Amino acid sequence: MTFNALVVDKDADSGKTTAAVQALAETDLPDGEVTVAVDYSTVNYKDGLCIGPGGGLVRRYPHVPGIDFAGTVEASDDARYKPGDKVVLTGWRVGEAHWGGYAQKARVRADWLVPLPEGLDTRAAMAVGTAGLTAMLAVMALQDHGLTPDKGPVLVTGAAGGVGSVAVATLANLGFEVAAVTGRPEQEGYLRDLGATTIVPRDDLTEVTRKPLESEQWAGCVDAVAGAMLGRVLKQIKYGGSVAAIGLAGGAAIEGALITPFILRGVNLLGIDSVMQPYDARRRAWARIASDLPMDKLEAMVQPATLSDLPRLGAEILKGQVKGRIVVDVNA
């Protein structure tokens, strides 16, 4: 029995990679305890790297990308899962080192899966996806470090992207005043519909300064950019506030950063990793997603796609041309 998958392959002579939809056999699937009939996947920055020229994060070819997926268990050697169970997978280098979700079937380790919580179907789970899980982990970390709505506005950088969109919608739903940073003025209406009360032009935060501190403006921040923007934001966080760092679209270095916000204002810089999160932590985060993320706002973020759209979308996300969440119906 065959199934369709987006397969990335590399020519041994030229070193060039190609990505195309192909028919595979179940015997082609990698080892794992659980076989899943995939319903949906998404498009993330890592996916763009794996699909694009050179193969990005891929180490062995041929390869099936897709760093997350949701679907139905077909077979399981692990007692936690039985045929018919709805599950979601994010992280664990699936789609990079292990075949991922851009296929109608996947076989993975049981520890990498999470049962879908009540209130989420497989499509909604992938409207959330890795980006939404990361956003929720960031919100949870900020709350665990004392962030409450009465402490003031929360800044979200890269707000029109996948992580930023979910962070804006979740924070607004929880009663926070949200300031959204974007370099795309045409996205103001979209961000306000998600719940942002203030739009901050990206250029306002990209100038590198050597000031030790700036005026206190933000009670917290979900930062997807790093680089010069994070250097500025840290100097503007209120006393005892926190920044949850989830990305490095602006570069891995924190330009213009000084120690002063940490030792004079007690600011916390919280690193958020969604790839290797333990099973219990992921279950907690997915439960929070089911309860705290407004599904009507989530639907407004969604753009539908199919397997054949992925080469184009992979190139677009690397150029910063993707808004919100792309949900890939692998069976369409």
Secondary structure, 3 states (H helix, E strand, C coil): CEEEEEEEEECCCCCCEEEEEEEEEHHHCCCCCEEEEEEEEECCHHHHHHHCCCCCCCCCCCECCCCEEEEEEEEECCCCCCCCCEEEEECCCECCCECCCCECEEEECHHHEEECCCCCCHHHHHHHHHHHHHHHHHHHHHHHCCCCHHHCCEEECCCCCHHHHHHHHHHHHCCCCEEEEECCHHHHHHHHHHCCCEEEEHHHHCCCCCCCCCCCCEEEEEECCCHHHHHHHHHHEEEEEEEEECCCCCCCCCCCCCCHHHHHCCCEEEECCCCCCCHHHHHHHHHHHHHHCCHHHHHHHEEEEEHHHHHHHHHHHHCCCCCCEEEEECCC
